[in-house]
């Protein structure tokens, strides 16, 4: 009438699998996305090479050699030389450094302003929220190209030209609005959640609830937006530099290097524009596929 209980059935209610924290599960799912890991690898390699790349072949960024003008890629100058005999390998990695700095700084400023403005708009009264959003929409309607031109004219009149500060200022004056709208939408949704209402019933202030409960729960969409803001800023800077509104010499970004190489395209020196364009495409590809992977990894509905 009785039989021995198998050893594996003695603890049927025992938790077999240890609990995984949210961010550990996000990293696990992100690693399973091969394309996103390729993008992350590209980004890390670009950051590393922008730091150590100019030191590899021993050529200075400013070193000019008129006996080596417009040399095609070879065993000595791996990416060739430009019209002044400067080594393109060194200049490419300097340009990648400035492009990454512009993209990351612009995304950081957009993140800070968007969090503050969107968060305050979301927890404010409806009247204040409407006023703040109308102001943001008016600001966003101003094209950043017009702002860059105006700022370039102002600073050029002072003899400084279009600098790194001017480019970042021009792009962030309007680009923070999408981040603010995203944060506001998340705040409007989460401030009616049970834990927010419970904290408010216990006497917590709205800024405290925003800081402790709402903002931490909006980090997923915000991080995805940041990974897409960085390549947008890099491409915007490359476009401005290609139009001659970017960094002024001797500084150069990948966009300004492509602009400098445009003249060589007609005389058979297409590598001077093709190589910077390839690196711009790689950076944008890396950030875009990483953003797509983060969006899937941070989505709780896809959690297994």
C-alpha positions as CSV (number, residue, x, y, z in Angstrom):
1,X,0.0,0.0,0.0
2,X,3.0,2.3,0.4
3,X,6.0,3.0,-1.7
4,X,9.2,5.0,-0.9
5,X,9.1,8.6,-2.0
6,X,11.8,9.2,-4.6
7,X,14.6,11.4,-3.5
8,X,13.8,14.1,-6.1
9,X,10.2,14.4,-4.9
10,X,10.9,15.0,-1.2
11,X,11.1,18.8,-1.6
12,X,8.5,19.5,-4.3
13,X,8.0,23.1,-3.1
14,X,11.7,24.0,-2.9
15,X,12.7,26.9,-5.2
16,X,14.9,25.2,-7.7
17,X,16.1,28.3,-9.5
18,X,17.6,31.3,-7.6
19,X,15.8,34.6,-8.1
20,X,17.4,36.9,-10.7
21,X,17.4,40.6,-10.1
22,X,15.9,42.9,-12.7
23,X,19.2,44.4,-14.0
24,X,20.9,41.0,-14.0
25,X,18.0,39.6,-16.1
26,X,18.3,42.6,-18.4
27,X,22.0,42.0,-19.0
28,X,21.3,38.2,-19.5
29,X,18.7,39.0,-22.2
30,X,20.9,41.6,-23.8
31,X,23.8,39.1,-24.1
32,X,21.5,36.7,-25.9
33,X,20.9,39.4,-28.6
34,X,23.9,38.8,-30.8
35,X,23.4,41.9,-32.9
36,X,23.3,44.1,-29.8
37,X,26.5,42.6,-28.5
38,X,28.1,43.3,-31.9
39,X,27.0,46.9,-31.5
40,X,28.3,47.1,-27.9
41,X,31.6,45.7,-29.1
42,X,31.9,48.3,-31.9
43,X,31.1,51.1,-29.4
44,X,33.7,49.9,-26.9
45,X,36.3,49.5,-29.6
46,X,35.6,53.0,-30.9
47,X,36.0,54.5,-27.5
48,X,39.2,52.6,-26.8
49,X,40.7,53.4,-30.2
50,X,39.8,57.1,-29.9
51,X,41.9,57.1,-26.7
52,X,44.9,55.0,-27.8
53,X,44.6,55.1,-31.6
54,X,46.5,58.4,-32.1
55,X,49.5,56.9,-30.2
56,X,49.8,53.7,-32.2
57,X,51.7,54.6,-35.4
58,X,53.7,57.5,-33.9
59,X,52.5,60.3,-36.1
60,X,51.3,63.5,-34.6
61,X,47.9,65.0,-35.4
62,X,49.5,68.3,-36.5
63,X,52.6,66.8,-38.3
64,X,52.7,67.9,-41.9
65,X,55.0,66.4,-44.6
66,X,54.6,67.9,-48.0
67,X,56.6,65.1,-49.6
68,X,53.7,62.7,-48.6
69,X,50.7,64.6,-49.9
70,X,47.6,62.5,-50.8
71,X,49.2,59.1,-50.4
72,X,46.8,56.2,-50.7
73,X,46.6,53.7,-47.8
74,X,49.9,51.8,-47.5
75,X,52.0,49.9,-45.0
76,X,53.3,53.1,-43.4
77,X,50.2,55.3,-43.5
78,X,47.4,52.8,-43.0
79,X,44.6,55.2,-43.9
80,X,46.7,57.3,-46.3
81,X,47.5,61.0,-45.9
82,X,45.6,64.2,-46.7
83,X,46.4,67.3,-48.8
84,X,48.9,68.5,-46.3
85,X,50.7,65.2,-45.8
86,X,49.1,64.5,-42.4
87,X,48.5,60.9,-41.4
88,X,44.9,60.0,-41.8
89,X,44.9,57.2,-39.3
90,X,45.8,59.6,-36.5
91,X,43.3,62.2,-37.6
92,X,40.5,59.6,-37.9
93,X,40.8,58.6,-34.3
94,X,41.1,62.2,-33.2
95,X,37.9,62.9,-35.2
96,X,36.2,59.9,-33.6
97,X,37.2,61.2,-30.2
98,X,35.5,64.6,-30.8
99,X,32.5,63.0,-32.4
100,X,31.9,60.7,-29.4
101,X,32.5,63.6,-27.0
102,X,29.9,65.6,-28.8
103,X,27.4,62.8,-28.9
104,X,27.8,61.7,-25.3
105,X,27.8,65.3,-23.9
106,X,24.7,66.2,-25.9
107,X,22.9,63.1,-24.7
108,X,23.9,63.7,-21.1
109,X,22.6,67.3,-21.2
110,X,19.4,66.2,-22.9
111,X,19.0,63.6,-20.2
112,X,19.4,66.1,-17.3
113,X,17.2,68.8,-18.7
114,X,14.6,66.3,-19.9
115,X,14.4,64.5,-16.6
116,X,14.0,67.8,-14.7
117,X,11.6,69.5,-17.1
118,X,9.5,66.4,-17.9
119,X,9.3,65.2,-14.3
120,X,8.2,68.6,-13.0
121,X,5.7,68.9,-15.8
122,X,4.3,65.5,-15.1
123,X,3.7,66.0,-11.4
124,X,2.5,69.6,-11.7
125,X,-1.1,70.7,-12.0
126,X,-2.9,70.4,-15.4
127,X,-2.7,74.2,-16.0
128,X,1.1,74.3,-15.3
129,X,1.6,71.1,-17.3
130,X,-0.1,72.6,-20.4
131,X,1.9,75.8,-20.1
132,X,5.2,73.9,-19.8
133,X,4.4,71.6,-22.8
134,X,3.4,74.5,-25.0
135,X,6.7,76.2,-24.2
136,X,8.6,73.0,-25.0
137,X,6.7,72.7,-28.3
138,X,7.6,76.2,-29.3
139,X,11.3,75.6,-28.5
140,X,11.3,72.3,-30.5
141,X,9.8,74.0,-33.5
142,X,13.0,76.1,-33.9
143,X,15.4,74.2,-36.3
144,X,18.8,73.6,-34.7
145,X,20.5,74.4,-38.0
146,X,19.2,78.0,-37.7
147,X,20.5,78.1,-34.1
148,X,23.9,76.9,-35.2
149,X,24.1,79.5,-37.9
150,X,23.1,82.3,-35.5
151,X,25.5,81.1,-32.8
152,X,28.3,80.7,-35.3
153,X,27.8,84.3,-36.5
154,X,27.8,85.6,-33.0
155,X,30.9,83.7,-31.9
156,X,32.7,84.3,-35.2
157,X,32.3,88.0,-34.7
158,X,34.2,87.5,-31.5
159,X,36.9,85.6,-33.3
160,X,36.3,82.2,-31.8
161,X,34.3,80.5,-34.7
162,X,32.2,77.4,-34.3
163,X,33.7,75.6,-31.3
164,X,32.8,72.5,-29.4
165,X,30.8,74.5,-26.9
166,X,28.8,76.2,-29.7
167,X,27.9,72.9,-31.4
168,X,26.8,71.2,-28.1
169,X,24.9,74.3,-27.1
170,X,23.1,74.6,-30.4
171,X,22.1,70.9,-30.5
172,X,20.9,70.7,-26.8
173,X,18.9,74.0,-26.9
174,X,16.1,72.1,-28.7
175,X,16.9,68.3,-28.6
176,X,16.0,68.0,-24.9
177,X,12.3,68.3,-25.7
178,X,11.7,64.7,-26.9
179,X,13.3,63.4,-23.7
180,X,11.1,65.8,-21.6
181,X,8.0,64.5,-23.5
182,X,9.0,60.9,-22.9
183,X,9.6,61.5,-19.2
184,X,6.4,63.4,-18.8
185,X,4.4,60.6,-20.4
186,X,6.0,58.1,-18.0
187,X,5.4,60.3,-15.0
188,X,1.7,60.8,-15.9
189,X,1.3,57.0,-16.1
190,X,3.2,56.1,-13.0
191,X,1.9,58.8,-10.7
192,X,-1.4,57.0,-10.7
193,X,0.1,53.6,-9.8
194,X,-0.6,51.9,-6.5
195,X,2.8,52.5,-4.9
196,X,2.7,56.2,-5.8
197,X,-0.8,56.6,-4.3
198,X,0.3,54.7,-1.2
199,X,3.3,56.9,-0.7
200,X,1.2,60.0,-1.1
201,X,-1.4,58.7,1.4
202,X,1.5,58.3,3.9
203,X,2.4,62.0,3.6
204,X,5.2,61.8,1.0
205,X,5.7,64.9,-1.1
206,X,5.4,64.9,-4.9
207,X,9.1,65.6,-5.5
208,X,10.0,62.8,-3.1
209,X,7.7,60.4,-4.9
210,X,9.1,61.5,-8.3
211,X,12.7,61.0,-7.1
212,X,12.2,57.7,-5.2
213,X,9.5,55.9,-7.1
214,X,8.7,57.3,-10.5
215,X,12.1,58.2,-12.1
216,X,13.7,54.8,-11.2
217,X,10.8,53.1,-12.9
218,X,11.2,55.1,-16.1
219,X,14.9,54.3,-16.5
220,X,14.2,51.6,-19.1
221,X,12.7,53.9,-21.8
222,X,15.1,56.7,-20.9
223,X,18.2,54.5,-21.4
224,X,16.8,53.4,-24.8
225,X,16.2,57.0,-25.7
226,X,19.8,58.0,-24.7
227,X,21.3,55.2,-26.9
228,X,19.4,56.6,-29.8
229,X,20.1,60.3,-28.9
230,X,23.9,59.8,-29.1
231,X,24.0,58.6,-32.8
232,X,21.5,61.4,-33.6
233,X,23.8,64.0,-32.2
234,X,26.8,62.5,-33.9
235,X,25.0,62.5,-37.2
236,X,23.8,66.1,-36.7
237,X,27.4,67.2,-35.9
238,X,28.7,65.3,-39.0
239,X,26.0,67.0,-41.1
240,X,27.0,70.5,-39.8
241,X,30.7,69.8,-40.3
242,X,30.0,68.6,-43.8
243,X,28.2,71.9,-44.5
244,X,31.2,73.8,-43.1
245,X,29.4,74.8,-39.8
246,X,31.2,72.3,-37.6
247,X,34.4,72.4,-35.7
248,X,37.1,74.8,-36.9
249,X,40.7,73.9,-37.6
250,X,42.9,72.6,-36.1
251,X,40.1,70.6,-34.3
252,X,38.3,68.1,-36.5
253,X,35.5,65.5,-36.2
254,X,34.6,62.7,-38.5
255,X,32.2,65.0,-40.2
256,X,34.8,67.7,-40.8
257,X,37.2,65.0,-42.1
258,X,34.6,63.9,-44.6
259,X,34.1,67.5,-45.6
260,X,37.8,67.9,-46.1
261,X,38.0,64.7,-48.2
262,X,35.2,65.8,-50.5
263,X,37.6,67.8,-52.6
264,X,39.8,64.7,-53.2
265,X,36.9,62.7,-54.5
266,X,37.2,64.3,-58.0
267,X,40.9,63.6,-58.3
268,X,40.9,60.0,-57.3
269,X,41.5,60.4,-53.5
270,X,38.1,59.0,-52.5
271,X,39.6,57.2,-49.5
272,X,39.7,60.6,-47.8
273,X,35.9,60.8,-47.6
274,X,35.1,57.0,-47.7
275,X,37.1,56.1,-44.5
276,X,35.5,58.8,-42.3
277,X,32.1,57.9,-43.7
278,X,32.6,54.3,-42.8
279,X,33.5,55.2,-39.2
280,X,30.5,57.4,-38.9
281,X,28.3,54.6,-40.1
282,X,29.9,52.1,-37.7
283,X,29.3,54.4,-34.7
284,X,25.7,55.0,-35.7
285,X,25.1,51.3,-36.4
286,X,26.6,50.3,-33.0
287,X,24.4,52.7,-31.0
288,X,21.3,51.9,-33.0
289,X,21.4,48.1,-32.6
290,X,22.4,48.5,-29.0
291,X,19.4,50.7,-28.4
292,X,17.1,48.1,-30.1
293,X,18.6,45.4,-27.9
294,X,18.1,47.4,-24.8
295,X,14.5,48.2,-25.7
296,X,13.8,44.4,-25.9
297,X,15.8,43.6,-22.8
298,X,14.1,46.2,-20.7
299,X,10.6,45.2,-21.8
300,X,9.1,43.2,-18.8
301,X,6.6,41.7,-21.2
302,X,9.4,39.8,-22.9
303,X,10.8,38.5,-19.7
304,X,11.0,34.7,-19.5
